[in-house]
Amino acid sequence: MITHKGFKYRLDPSLEQKQQLLQHAGNTRFLWNQWLFKNIEYYKEEKKFIFSHEMIISLPKLKEEFEFLKLSGSQSLQTVGRQLDSALRDSFKKTKGFPRFKKKALERDSFHCPQGWKQTKKYIKIPKLGSIRWIKHRPLQGQAKSITITQDGNQWYCSVLCEVEVKEKRKKKKNIIGIDVGLKDFAVLSDGEVIKRQRFTKDYEKRLMKEQRRLSNKKKGSNKQKQRIIVQNVHRKIRNSRKDFLHKITHNMITKYDGFCLEDLNISGMMKNGKLSKSIADASWSEFKRRLEYKSLWNSKYFIEVDRWFPSTKTCSSCEEKQSMELKDRIYECKSCGFEMNRDLNSAVNILNEGKNTLGHRGINACGDGKVHDFSLEKSGGRQRSKKKNMQITV
């Protein structure tokens, strides 16, 4: 199986090279805004957009009008047209919004180099930039295809996209678990294991408020830019701590279990709750699901997504009777059979049962050979349920 993996390394540019990186990234941002503005104006008149081919062939005229664009590699500028084309086409879908103009003050610029770059152990050679020192803390895998240079405040990074061949193995179904994510605990597993929630935003909240207050009090002509970088560094610390936590728990799950059953949560809808939106964003359930899904693919593990309308919280994992549950109720007490269990653990067991029910009745590709294999449902503390039409299995 051929897949793509990204390897991210930190750059160590000189002061002169930092200015050149800013110039290259600024050129791509300027070109994005220029073409987006032309698309908006063209749509007002013709009721249609300008897509990648028209944008790319207009590049020579733009270089004559704005000579600073000649400082950037031609392929990096052409990539901007393809990216805007993709963003415009995605905006036709209801799930995607219309592209926005990029702001300079965010210090989150980037540019892409599909070809013409070279790498050594200590340096990365970028077209029209030369050799920049990078911290190559781990080797690349597979065949390197392209690089993307990104700015994160006062730091620069290089992401190398590699095409990697992953050996598929026969999947096992003995040790599959159900996962119920929450806010009290980050996740409760169907085998009883509880993953405590880490409150990254709260840990740095006082420091962040202090630095943001200093930034808001800065006047024009003062060192406001330096204070903005300090605030960005705090945000980066929060972001990196969250990424480290998610990588560690997903890695531990992949090495320990054979498959995973999760609910397809409507996170965007839950974020509309003003009282819980900050906690939901800090928990980063969607990123946890994304990492667990692609790691399951790489390691030949089952990844089963249970429909969001499945009543995992209201259902008794023993007799399958349903009853209403309020958020304050932390113990599930079945009025029908008298069964008692922790609310989140009961939900995780129900998710596991529903996932195994899908596995047993529908079958799933077990060894990557394109065939469908039927598996019998293992004992999971409840009777078999009828299969759902809207169940999705991603492998």
Backbone torsions as a table, in degrees:
resi	resn	phi	psi	omega
1	MET	NA	129.7	179.1
2	ILE	-96.6	129.3	177.7
3	THR	-138.4	174.0	-179.3
4	HIS	-118.1	137.0	177.4
5	LYS	-128.2	144.6	178.1
6	GLY	-108.2	135.9	178.5
7	PHE	-120.0	120.3	-173.5
8	LYS	-106.0	131.3	-179.7
9	TYR	-130.5	147.8	178.5
10	ARG	-87.5	136.9	177.7
11	LEU	-90.6	153.2	177.8
12	ASP	-126.7	69.0	-176.3
13	PRO	-79.7	157.2	173.1
14	SER	-77.6	175.1	179.8
15	LEU	-61.8	-40.5	178.4
16	GLU	-66.2	-40.3	179.2
17	GLN	-68.2	-31.9	176.1
18	LYS	-62.8	-40.8	177.7
19	GLN	-64.9	-38.3	177.2
20	GLN	-66.7	-39.3	176.2
21	LEU	-63.4	-41.3	177.6
22	LEU	-62.1	-39.0	179.2
23	GLN	-64.8	-46.7	-179.8
24	HIS	-63.4	-46.5	-179.9
25	ALA	-66.5	-36.9	177.6
26	GLY	-65.8	-34.3	178.4
27	ASN	-65.2	-42.0	178.8
28	THR	-68.0	-36.3	176.7
29	ARG	-66.0	-42.7	179.2
30	PHE	-62.7	-42.4	-178.6
31	LEU	-66.8	-38.8	176.1
32	TRP	-58.9	-50.3	-178.9
33	ASN	-63.9	-37.5	-179.9
34	GLN	-64.3	-48.6	-179.6
35	TRP	-70.1	-34.3	177.9
36	LEU	-66.3	-40.4	177.4
37	PHE	-63.3	-42.3	178.6
38	LYS	-64.5	-36.2	177.7
39	ASN	-64.9	-42.1	-179.9
40	ILE	-63.8	-44.9	179.9
41	GLU	-66.8	-38.9	-179.4
42	TYR	-67.9	-35.1	179.6
43	TYR	-68.8	-33.9	178.4
44	LYS	-63.1	-33.0	-177.3
45	GLU	-91.1	-46.4	-172.1
46	GLU	-105.0	-9.0	-178.4
47	LYS	61.7	32.9	173.9
48	LYS	-153.9	165.8	-174.0
49	PHE	-104.0	165.1	172.4
50	ILE	-99.5	123.5	-176.0
51	PHE	-103.8	-170.4	-164.0
52	SER	-56.8	-44.7	-176.2
53	HIS	-61.0	-47.4	-180.0
54	GLU	-64.8	-36.3	179.8
55	MET	-67.7	-42.4	-176.6
56	ILE	-67.9	-40.7	-179.3
57	ILE	-71.7	-15.9	175.9
58	SER	-86.6	-2.6	-176.6
59	LEU	-63.8	-42.5	178.8
60	PRO	-57.9	-39.6	178.2
61	LYS	-66.3	-37.6	178.6
62	LEU	-66.5	-35.4	178.2
63	LYS	-66.4	-32.6	176.0
64	GLU	-71.5	-34.7	180.0
65	GLU	-77.6	-40.8	179.5
66	PHE	-120.1	95.4	-172.4
67	GLU	-66.9	-22.9	-179.8
68	PHE	-65.7	-17.9	177.2
69	LEU	-67.4	-21.9	179.7
70	LYS	-68.5	-15.6	179.5
71	LEU	-73.3	-18.2	-178.6
72	SER	-98.5	154.2	176.6
73	GLY	-64.8	142.4	-176.4
74	SER	-62.4	-38.6	-178.0
75	GLN	-69.8	-31.9	176.1
76	SER	-65.1	-38.3	179.2
77	LEU	-72.9	-38.1	178.1
78	GLN	-64.3	-32.7	179.1
79	THR	-63.0	-31.2	178.5
80	VAL	-61.6	-41.4	178.1
81	GLY	-63.2	-40.3	179.2
82	ARG	-68.2	-38.1	179.2
83	GLN	-67.3	-40.7	177.4
84	LEU	-67.3	-37.6	175.4
85	ASP	-58.1	-46.4	179.6
86	SER	-64.4	-39.2	179.9
87	ALA	-67.0	-38.0	178.3
88	LEU	-66.0	-42.7	-179.8
89	ARG	-67.6	-36.2	177.7
90	ASP	-67.3	-27.2	-179.3
91	SER	-68.9	-17.7	176.3
92	PHE	-68.9	-22.3	178.1
93	LYS	-82.2	150.3	-177.2
94	LYS	-68.6	-25.4	-176.5
95	THR	-79.9	-12.6	-177.4
96	LYS	-113.6	143.3	177.3
97	GLY	-93.5	170.8	179.4
98	PHE	-73.1	142.9	-179.3
99	PRO	-56.8	148.4	-179.2
100	ARG	-114.0	160.0	174.6
101	PHE	-72.0	145.9	-179.4
102	LYS	-93.7	137.4	-178.1
103	LYS	-100.9	142.6	-179.8
104	LYS	-72.6	-34.5	-172.1
105	ALA	-67.4	-14.6	-176.6
106	LEU	-74.4	-21.8	-177.0
107	GLU	51.8	46.9	178.2
108	ARG	-130.1	36.0	-177.7
109	ASP	-75.0	164.4	178.7
110	SER	-159.8	162.3	171.2
111	PHE	-150.0	154.1	-171.3
112	HIS	-113.7	138.1	177.2
113	CYS	-123.0	99.7	-179.2
114	PRO	-75.0	-28.0	-177.5
115	GLN	-146.8	169.8	173.3
116	GLY	84.3	2.6	-179.9
117	TRP	-102.3	154.8	179.0
118	LYS	-135.9	156.7	-178.5
119	GLN	-137.2	143.2	171.3
120	THR	-125.0	-173.0	-178.2
121	LYS	-66.7	-35.6	-174.3
122	LYS	-110.8	-16.4	-173.4
123	TYR	-134.0	152.4	171.2
124	ILE	-121.1	125.6	-178.5
125	LYS	-97.9	118.5	-176.0
126	ILE	-108.6	136.9	-179.5
127	PRO	-55.2	131.6	179.4
128	LYS	63.7	13.2	176.8
129	LEU	-122.9	-31.5	-178.0
130	GLY	91.5	-163.1	-175.7
131	SER	-88.1	129.0	178.0
132	ILE	-121.8	134.3	179.6
133	ARG	-68.8	137.3	175.8
134	TRP	-133.7	157.2	-178.3
135	ILE	-97.4	92.5	-176.6
136	LYS	-88.3	86.1	-172.5
137	HIS	-82.5	-10.2	177.2
138	ARG	-151.2	151.6	-177.5
139	PRO	-75.7	156.7	175.3
140	LEU	-77.9	158.9	176.2
141	GLN	-121.6	144.7	176.5
142	GLY	71.2	-151.8	-177.1
143	GLN	-104.4	120.5	-179.9
144	ALA	-70.7	132.6	-176.4
145	LYS	-109.5	-49.3	-175.6
146	SER	-155.0	168.2	178.0
147	ILE	-129.8	152.8	175.0
148	THR	-130.9	124.1	178.9
149	ILE	-97.2	124.8	-177.4
150	THR	-125.2	148.5	176.9
151	GLN	-106.1	133.1	176.1
152	ASP	-129.3	85.5	-176.0
153	GLY	69.7	-119.0	178.5
154	ASN	-96.8	11.5	179.6
155	GLN	-116.9	151.3	179.6
156	TRP	-123.9	143.3	-177.6
157	TYR	-133.0	154.0	176.9
158	CYS	-122.8	121.5	178.0
159	SER	-107.1	123.7	-178.4
160	VAL	-104.7	121.2	177.8
161	LEU	-89.7	123.1	-176.5
162	CYS	-120.5	143.4	174.0
163	GLU	-95.0	116.7	-171.1
164	VAL	-121.5	139.1	174.5
165	GLU	-95.1	117.5	-179.0
166	VAL	-102.0	126.3	179.6
167	LYS	-77.1	123.7	179.5
168	GLU	-83.6	138.0	-180.0
169	LYS	-116.8	161.4	176.3
170	ARG	-69.1	129.0	-177.1
171	LYS	-78.1	146.3	176.4
172	LYS	-105.7	152.1	-178.0
173	LYS	-126.3	14.9	-176.0
174	LYS	-78.0	-36.7	-170.9
175	ASN	-121.8	67.2	177.3
176	ILE	-100.2	140.1	-176.4
177	ILE	-124.5	155.7	170.4
178	GLY	-100.8	143.3	-175.8
179	ILE	-124.4	125.7	174.4
180	ASP	-115.2	112.6	179.8
181	VAL	-88.1	151.8	-178.0
182	GLY	-158.3	-172.8	-179.4
183	LEU	-104.1	-30.4	176.8
184	LYS	-67.9	-52.4	170.0
185	ASP	-118.5	147.8	-178.0
186	PHE	-61.0	-44.4	179.6
187	ALA	-156.4	144.3	173.3
188	VAL	-119.8	126.1	-178.1
189	LEU	-94.9	155.2	-176.1
190	SER	-67.8	-16.3	176.3
191	ASP	-87.7	5.3	176.8
192	GLY	99.3	-9.0	-179.6
193	GLU	-72.7	138.2	-178.9
194	VAL	-118.3	127.6	176.5
195	ILE	-101.5	113.8	-177.2
196	LYS	-67.0	145.6	-179.7
197	ARG	-83.3	135.2	176.5
198	GLN	-100.8	123.4	-178.1
199	ARG	-95.6	84.1	-174.3
200	PHE	-68.5	-44.1	-178.8
201	THR	-64.5	-40.3	-179.5
202	LYS	-67.7	-34.4	-179.7
203	ASP	-64.1	-32.8	-177.7
204	TYR	-108.6	11.0	-172.9
205	GLU	-64.6	-44.8	-178.3
206	LYS	-64.9	-42.7	179.0
207	ARG	-65.4	-39.9	179.7
208	LEU	-65.9	-43.1	178.3
209	MET	-62.0	-39.2	-179.8
210	LYS	-64.0	-45.7	-178.9
211	GLU	-71.9	-35.9	177.5
212	GLN	-68.6	-34.4	176.9
213	ARG	-66.7	-39.9	175.9
214	ARG	-62.8	-38.9	179.5
215	LEU	-66.0	-41.5	-179.2
216	SER	-68.1	-24.4	-179.6
217	ASN	-86.8	-8.0	179.6
218	LYS	-70.1	140.4	179.1
219	LYS	-102.3	166.4	178.2
220	LYS	-64.0	137.4	-178.2
221	GLY	94.5	-11.7	178.3
222	SER	-90.7	-176.7	-179.7
223	ASN	-82.4	58.0	-177.8
224	LYS	-69.1	-33.8	-179.3
225	GLN	-64.6	-39.1	178.8
226	LYS	-63.7	-40.7	179.5
227	GLN	-69.1	-33.7	177.0
228	ARG	-63.3	-38.4	177.9
229	ILE	-65.9	-37.0	177.5
230	ILE	-62.4	-42.4	177.7
231	VAL	-63.6	-41.4	178.4
232	GLN	-63.7	-35.8	178.2
233	ASN	-64.2	-36.1	177.8
234	VAL	-67.1	-43.9	177.7
235	HIS	-61.9	-39.0	179.0
236	ARG	-66.1	-36.7	177.6
237	LYS	-63.1	-42.7	177.3
238	ILE	-63.3	-45.3	-177.6
239	ARG	-64.9	-43.6	-179.7
240	ASN	-68.6	-35.8	177.2
241	SER	-64.1	-40.1	178.7
242	ARG	-66.8	-42.8	178.8
243	LYS	-62.5	-41.1	179.9
244	ASP	-63.3	-42.4	179.0
245	PHE	-62.2	-45.5	-178.0
246	LEU	-67.7	-38.7	178.4
247	HIS	-64.0	-40.4	-177.0
248	LYS	-68.2	-45.5	-176.5
249	ILE	-71.6	-37.0	177.7
250	THR	-68.4	-36.8	177.2
251	HIS	-64.2	-42.7	179.1
252	ASN	-64.2	-38.1	178.7
253	MET	-66.6	-42.0	-178.5
254	ILE	-62.7	-39.6	-179.1
255	THR	-75.8	-20.1	-173.3
256	LYS	-100.1	-34.0	-171.7
257	TYR	-117.6	163.2	-178.3
258	ASP	-99.3	-13.6	-179.3
259	GLY	-171.3	165.6	-173.3
260	PHE	-141.2	138.8	176.5
261	CYS	-120.0	121.9	-179.2
262	LEU	-129.7	158.1	174.5
263	GLU	-84.7	144.6	173.5
264	ASP	-85.8	88.6	-174.7
265	LEU	-80.9	145.6	174.5
266	ASN	-87.6	77.6	-173.1
267	ILE	-68.5	-38.3	179.5
268	SER	-62.5	-36.5	176.6
269	GLY	-71.7	-36.9	178.7
270	MET	-68.2	-28.3	-179.8
271	MET	-68.1	-15.3	178.9
272	LYS	-73.5	-13.2	175.4
273	ASN	-75.5	107.9	-174.9
274	GLY	-61.1	-27.3	-178.0
275	LYS	-79.9	-26.7	-174.9
276	LEU	-112.9	-6.3	-173.1
277	SER	-61.4	-39.6	-179.0
278	LYS	-65.5	-41.5	179.4
279	SER	-69.6	-37.7	179.3
280	ILE	-66.4	-42.2	178.4
281	ALA	-64.0	-38.2	-179.6
282	ASP	-69.3	-32.8	179.7
283	ALA	-69.7	-32.5	175.8
284	SER	57.1	56.8	179.9
285	TRP	-65.5	-39.9	-177.4
286	SER	-63.9	-38.4	178.4
287	GLU	-69.2	-36.8	175.6
288	PHE	-61.3	-44.9	179.1
289	LYS	-64.5	-41.7	-179.1
290	ARG	-63.3	-45.2	-179.7
291	ARG	-66.0	-41.5	-180.0
292	LEU	-67.0	-32.6	-178.8
293	GLU	-69.9	-48.5	-177.6
294	TYR	-74.1	-28.1	175.4
295	LYS	-71.2	-31.6	174.6
296	SER	-66.1	-38.5	177.9
297	LEU	-64.6	-44.0	-178.5
298	TRP	-66.9	-30.2	-173.8
299	ASN	-108.8	15.7	177.2
300	SER	55.2	52.5	176.6
301	LYS	-113.3	153.9	175.6
302	TYR	-72.9	139.2	171.9
303	PHE	-134.1	108.1	-174.6
304	ILE	-114.4	125.7	-179.2
305	GLU	-104.6	117.2	-179.2
306	VAL	-86.4	141.0	-177.3
307	ASP	-58.0	142.1	-176.4
308	ARG	-66.2	-19.8	-179.2
309	TRP	-90.1	0.6	176.2
310	PHE	-69.7	124.3	-174.5
311	PRO	-79.1	70.5	-176.2
312	SER	-68.3	-32.3	-178.5
313	THR	-78.3	-35.5	-174.5
314	LYS	-84.8	-13.9	-173.2
315	THR	-92.4	137.9	174.8
316	CYS	-78.7	127.3	-178.5
317	SER	-74.5	-6.7	179.6
318	SER	-97.9	-51.9	-176.6
319	CYS	-113.5	-5.1	176.9
320	GLU	68.4	16.3	171.6
321	GLU	-74.5	150.5	-177.3
322	LYS	-111.9	141.7	175.7
323	GLN	-149.2	155.7	-177.8
324	SER	-72.3	145.7	179.8
325	MET	-134.1	128.7	174.7
326	GLU	-89.1	162.3	-176.2
327	LEU	-63.7	-29.7	-178.1
328	LYS	-76.8	-17.1	-179.2
329	ASP	-77.8	109.2	-176.6
330	ARG	-97.3	-12.2	177.7
331	ILE	-117.2	130.1	177.2
332	TYR	-87.4	116.6	177.9
333	GLU	-116.1	106.7	-177.1
334	CYS	-73.8	124.7	179.9
335	LYS	-77.7	-14.3	-177.4
336	SER	-88.8	-50.3	-175.7
337	CYS	-114.0	-2.4	178.8
338	GLY	78.6	10.3	-179.5
339	PHE	-69.3	136.7	179.4
340	GLU	-127.1	136.6	179.0
341	MET	-161.5	154.9	174.1
342	ASN	-54.7	137.8	-174.8
343	ARG	-55.2	-48.9	-176.7
344	ASP	-70.9	-37.2	177.8
345	LEU	-66.5	-39.3	176.2
346	ASN	-61.0	-41.0	178.6
347	SER	-65.7	-40.9	179.9
348	ALA	-64.2	-38.7	178.4
349	VAL	-66.3	-39.7	177.8
350	ASN	-64.1	-40.0	177.7
351	ILE	-63.7	-40.7	177.2
352	LEU	-63.3	-45.5	-179.7
353	ASN	-61.5	-42.1	-179.7
354	GLU	-67.7	-38.4	176.9
355	GLY	-65.9	-42.4	178.3
356	LYS	-68.0	-32.4	176.0
357	ASN	-62.7	-40.3	176.0
358	THR	-65.1	-41.0	-179.1
359	LEU	-64.8	-40.3	-175.3
360	GLY	-75.8	-36.5	-174.0
361	HIS	-91.4	-34.5	-176.1
362	ARG	-93.9	-30.5	-172.3
363	GLY	79.8	164.4	-178.6
364	ILE	-154.0	152.6	179.5
365	ASN	-64.6	112.1	-171.5
366	ALA	-93.0	-27.3	-174.1
367	CYS	-134.3	16.0	174.1
368	GLY	74.3	18.6	-176.9
369	ASP	-99.8	9.2	176.9
370	GLY	84.1	-3.3	-179.2
371	LYS	-94.8	156.5	177.6
372	VAL	-101.7	126.6	-177.9
373	HIS	-111.6	133.5	179.0
374	ASP	-91.6	130.6	178.7
375	PHE	-118.8	143.6	175.5
376	SER	-81.5	145.2	-178.6
377	LEU	-71.9	129.2	177.2
378	GLU	-78.0	161.4	178.5
379	LYS	-67.4	127.5	-176.1
380	SER	-135.8	22.4	175.2
381	GLY	82.7	15.9	179.7
382	GLY	-164.6	161.4	179.8
383	ARG	-77.3	163.7	-177.5
384	GLN	-71.9	140.2	178.6
385	ARG	-99.8	161.2	175.4
386	SER	-70.2	148.2	-175.3
387	LYS	-72.6	151.0	179.5
388	LYS	-99.5	140.7	179.0
389	LYS	-73.8	-28.7	-175.5
390	ASN	-96.2	18.0	173.2
391	MET	-72.5	142.9	178.8
392	GLN	-127.8	136.3	176.2
393	ILE	-119.6	123.6	179.0
394	THR	-114.3	125.6	179.7
395	VAL	-124.5	NA	NA
